[in-house]
Amino acid sequence: MYNEIFHECIKNPGIVSVATTNSEGKAHIVNTWNKYLIITEDDKILIPCFGFRKTEANVKENPYMEISLGSHEVQGKMGMGTGFLLTGTGEFFFEGELFTQMHDKCDFASRVLVFTPESCRQTI
């Protein structure tokens, strides 16, 4: 699902924004850094969570989410810098193989957000 530019993007410094909505449709956005992401063999994205409490509550009501990420250090469509918009669903885990994999990388993680992508589109 992910192209070479995407993989290069997440290897470089940059920000990740995760957007969800609550049952009333109010948006909520949280952030993390590219360097914390893990891409699994089946294209899931593991995101470490210490906070993310509103995100977790929103996902229990509606698992759909959008993720925007980018890096100014990777050549994009119009010059320096590139970004991606991903759509899909999320689920939180407190234990198990995916949690352990994330906790080994980011020992601050109390949970892991497992994002299953439906689409990934380069935006810049």
GUDOBA-264540 format. One record per residue: x, y, z of N, C-alpha, C in turn. Coordinates in Angstrom, 1 decimal, m for minus. Layout:
REM residues N
    n.x    n.y    n.z   ca.x   ca.y   ca.z    c.x    c.y    c.z
      X      Y      Z      X      Y      Z      X      Y      Z
...
This chain:
REM residues 124
    n.x    n.y    n.z   ca.x   ca.y   ca.z    c.x    c.y    c.z
    0.8   m1.2    0.0    0.0    0.0    0.0    0.9    1.3    0.0
    2.0    1.2    0.7    2.8    2.4    0.8    3.9    2.4   m0.2
    4.2    3.6   m0.8    5.2    3.7   m1.8    6.6    4.1   m1.1
    7.6    4.1   m1.9    9.0    4.4   m1.4    9.1    5.8   m0.8
    8.3    6.8   m1.3    8.4    8.1   m0.8    7.8    8.1    0.6
    6.7    7.4    0.8    6.1    7.3    2.2    7.1    6.7    3.2
    7.7    5.6    2.8    8.7    5.0    3.7    9.8    5.9    4.0
   10.3    6.7    3.0   11.4    7.6    3.2   10.9    8.7    4.2
    9.6    9.2    4.0    9.1   10.2    4.8    9.1    9.9    6.3
    8.6    8.7    6.6    8.5    8.3    8.1    9.9    8.0    8.7
   10.9    7.8    7.8   12.3    7.6    8.3   12.9    9.0    8.8
   12.3   10.1    8.4   12.9   11.4    8.6   12.0   12.1    9.6
   12.6   13.2   10.3   11.9   13.9   11.3   10.6   14.5   10.7
    9.5   14.4   11.4    8.2   15.0   11.0    7.2   14.7   12.0
    6.0   15.2   11.8    4.9   15.1   12.7    3.8   14.2   12.1
    3.1   13.6   13.0    2.0   12.7   12.7    0.7   13.3   13.4
   m0.4   13.5   12.7   m1.6   14.0   13.4   m2.7   12.9   13.1
   m3.4   12.5   14.2   m4.4   11.5   14.2   m5.7   12.2   14.5
   m6.7   12.2   13.6   m8.0   12.8   13.7   m9.1   11.8   13.9
   m9.9   12.0   14.9  m11.1   11.2   15.2  m12.3   12.1   15.5
  m13.5   11.6   15.6  m14.6   12.4   16.0  m15.4   11.6   17.1
  m16.1   12.4   17.9  m16.9   11.8   18.9  m18.3   11.5   18.4
  m19.2   11.0   19.2  m20.5   10.6   18.7  m21.4   11.8   18.2
  m21.0   13.1   18.7  m21.7   14.3   18.2  m21.0   14.8   16.9
  m19.9   14.2   16.5  m19.3   14.7   15.3  m18.2   15.7   15.5
  m17.9   16.0   16.8  m16.8   16.9   17.1  m15.4   16.3   16.9
  m14.6   17.0   16.1  m13.3   16.5   15.8  m12.3   16.6   17.0
  m11.4   15.7   17.0  m10.3   15.7   18.0   m9.0   15.3   17.3
   m7.9   16.0   17.5   m6.7   15.7   16.9   m5.6   15.5   17.9
   m4.8   14.5   17.8   m3.6   14.3   18.6   m2.4   14.2   17.7
   m1.2   14.4   18.3    0.0   14.3   17.5    1.1   13.4   18.1
    2.0   12.9   17.3    3.2   12.2   17.7    4.2   12.4   16.6
    5.3   11.7   16.7    6.4   11.9   15.7    6.6   10.7   14.8
    7.1   11.0   13.6    7.3    9.9   12.6    8.2    8.8   13.2
    9.2    9.2   14.0   10.2    8.3   14.5    9.6    7.2   15.4
    8.4    7.4   15.9    7.8    6.4   16.8    7.0    5.4   16.0
    6.7    5.6   14.8    5.8    4.7   14.1    6.5    3.3   13.7
    5.7    2.3   13.7    6.1    1.0   13.3    5.2    0.6   12.2
    5.7    0.2   11.0    4.8   m0.4    9.9    5.0   m1.9   10.0
    3.9   m2.6   10.1    3.9   m4.1   10.2    4.0   m4.6    8.7
    4.2   m5.9    8.6    4.3   m6.6    7.3    2.9   m6.5    6.6
    1.8   m6.4    7.3    0.5   m6.3    6.7    0.0   m4.9    6.6
    1.0   m3.9    6.6    0.7   m2.5    6.4    0.0   m1.8    7.5
   m0.2   m2.4    8.6   m0.8   m1.7    9.8    0.3   m0.7   10.3
   m0.2    0.3   10.9    0.7    1.3   11.5    0.5    1.3   13.0
    1.6    1.0   13.8    1.6    1.0   15.2    2.0    2.4   15.7
    1.2    2.9   16.6    1.4    4.3   17.2    1.4    4.2   18.7
    2.5    4.6   19.3    2.6    4.5   20.8    1.6    5.5   21.4
    1.0    5.1   22.5    0.1    6.0   23.2    0.4    6.1   24.7
    0.5    7.3   25.2    0.6    7.5   26.6   m0.6    8.3   27.0
   m0.9    9.4   26.3   m2.1   10.1   26.4   m3.2    9.5   25.5
   m3.7   10.2   24.5   m4.6    9.7   23.5   m5.9    9.3   24.2
   m6.3    9.8   25.3   m7.5    9.3   26.0   m8.8    9.7   25.2
   m8.9   10.9   24.7  m10.1   11.3   23.9  m10.1   10.5   22.6
   m8.9   10.3   22.0   m8.9    9.4   20.8   m9.4    8.0   21.1
   m9.0    7.5   22.2   m9.4    6.1   22.6  m10.9    6.1   22.8
  m11.4    7.1   23.5  m12.9    7.1   23.7  m13.6    7.2   22.4
  m13.1    8.1   21.5  m13.8    8.3   20.2  m13.7    7.0   19.3
  m12.6    6.3   19.4  m12.5    5.0   18.6  m13.4    4.0   19.1
  m13.8    4.0   20.4  m14.7    3.0   20.9  m16.1    3.3   20.3
  m16.4    4.5   20.0  m17.7    4.9   19.4  m17.7    4.8   17.9
  m16.5    5.1   17.3  m16.4    5.1   15.8  m14.9    4.9   15.5
  m14.6    3.7   15.0  m13.1    3.5   14.8  m12.5    4.2   13.6
  m13.3    4.9   12.8  m12.8    5.6   11.6  m11.9    6.7   12.0
  m10.7    6.8   11.3   m9.8    8.0   11.6   m9.1    8.3   10.4
   m8.5    9.5   10.4   m7.6   10.0    9.4   m6.3   10.4   10.0
   m5.2   10.1    9.3   m3.9   10.4    9.8   m3.2   11.2    8.7
   m2.6   12.3    9.1   m1.8   13.1    8.3   m0.4   13.1    8.8
    0.6   12.9    7.9    2.0   12.9    8.4    2.9   13.5    7.3
    4.0   13.9    7.7    4.9   14.5    6.7    6.3   14.7    7.2
    7.2   15.1    6.3    8.5   15.5    6.7    9.0   16.6    5.7
    9.6   17.6    6.2   10.2   18.7    5.4   11.5   18.3    4.7
   12.0   17.1    5.1   13.3   16.7    4.6   13.3   15.8    3.4
   12.1   15.5    2.9   12.0   14.5    1.8   11.4   15.3    0.6
   11.9   15.1   m0.6   11.5   15.7   m1.8   10.0   15.3   m2.0
    9.1   16.4   m2.2    7.7   16.1   m2.5    7.4   16.4   m3.9
    6.1   16.6   m4.2    5.6   16.8   m5.5    6.0   18.2   m6.0
    6.1   19.2   m5.1    6.3   20.6   m5.5    7.6   21.1   m4.9
    8.6   20.3   m4.6    9.8   20.8   m4.0   10.0   20.1   m2.7
   10.8   20.8   m1.8   11.2   20.1   m0.6   10.0   20.0    0.4
    9.9   18.8    0.9    8.8   18.5    1.9    7.7   17.7    1.2
    7.2   16.7    2.0    6.1   15.9    1.5    5.2   15.5    2.6
    4.0   15.1    2.3    3.0   14.7    3.3    2.0   13.7    2.7
    1.4   13.0    3.6    0.4   12.0    3.2   m0.8   12.1    4.0
   m1.9   11.7    3.5   m3.2   11.6    4.2   m3.6   10.1    4.1
   m3.9    9.5    5.2   m4.3    8.1    5.3   m5.7    8.1    5.9
   m6.5    7.2    5.4   m7.8    6.9    6.0   m7.9    5.5    6.4
   m8.6    5.2    7.5   m8.8    3.8    7.9   m9.4    3.7    9.3
   m9.1    2.6   10.0   m9.7    2.4   11.3   m8.6    2.1   12.3
   m9.0    2.4   13.6   m8.0    2.2   14.6   m8.6    1.3   15.8
   m7.7    0.7   16.5   m8.0   m0.1   17.6   m6.9    0.0   18.6
   m7.2    0.0   19.9   m6.2    0.2   21.0   m6.0   m1.2   21.6
   m4.7   m1.5   21.9   m4.3   m2.7   22.6   m3.4   m2.4   23.8
   m3.7   m3.1   24.9   m2.9   m2.9   26.1   m1.9   m4.0   26.4
   m2.1   m5.1   25.5   m1.2   m6.3   25.7   m1.2   m7.0   24.4
   m0.4   m8.0   24.3   m0.3   m8.8   23.1    1.0   m8.5   22.3
    1.1   m9.2   21.2    2.4   m9.1   20.4    2.6   m7.7   19.8
    1.5   m7.0   19.3    1.7   m5.7   18.8    2.0   m4.7   19.9
    1.4   m4.8   21.0    1.7   m3.9   22.1    3.2   m4.1   22.5
    3.6   m5.3   22.7    5.0   m5.6   23.1    6.0   m5.0   22.1
    5.7   m5.2   20.8    6.6   m4.7   19.7    6.7   m3.2   19.9
    5.6   m2.5   20.1    5.6   m1.0   20.3    6.3   m0.6   21.6
    6.0   m1.3   22.7    6.6   m1.0   24.0    8.1   m1.2   24.0
    8.6   m2.2   23.3   10.0   m2.4   23.1   10.7   m1.2   22.5
   10.0   m0.6   21.6   10.6    0.6   20.9   10.4    1.9   21.7
    9.2    2.0   22.3    8.8    3.2   23.1    8.3    2.8   24.4
    9.2    2.8   25.4    8.8    2.2   26.7    7.9    3.1   27.5
    7.6    4.3   27.0    6.6    5.2   27.6    5.2    4.8   27.2
    5.0    3.9   26.2    3.7    3.6   25.7    2.9    2.7   26.8
    1.7    3.2   27.1    0.8    2.4   28.0   m0.2    1.6   27.1
   m0.3    2.0   25.9   m1.1    1.3   24.9   m0.6    1.5   23.5
   m1.0    0.7   22.6   m0.7    0.9   21.2   m1.9    1.1   20.4
   m1.9    2.1   19.5   m3.0    2.4   18.6   m2.6    1.6   17.3
   m3.4    0.7   16.9   m3.1   m0.1   15.7   m4.1    0.5   14.6
   m3.5    1.1   13.6   m4.2    1.7   12.5   m4.2    0.8   11.3
   m5.4    0.5   10.8   m5.5   m0.4    9.6   m5.9    0.5    8.4
   m5.0    0.8    7.5   m5.3    1.7    6.4   m6.3    1.2    5.4
   m7.1    2.1    4.9   m8.0    1.9    3.7   m7.4    2.6    2.5
   m6.8    3.8    2.7   m6.2    4.5    1.6   m5.0    5.3    2.1
   m4.1    5.6    1.2   m2.9    6.4    1.5   m2.6    7.2    0.3
   m2.7    8.6    0.5   m2.5    9.5   m0.7   m1.5   10.6   m0.4
   m0.5   10.7   m1.3    0.4   11.8   m1.1   m0.3   13.1   m1.4
   m0.1   14.1   m0.5   m0.8   15.4   m0.7    0.1   16.5   m1.1
    1.4   16.4   m0.8    2.3   17.4   m1.2    3.6   16.8   m1.6
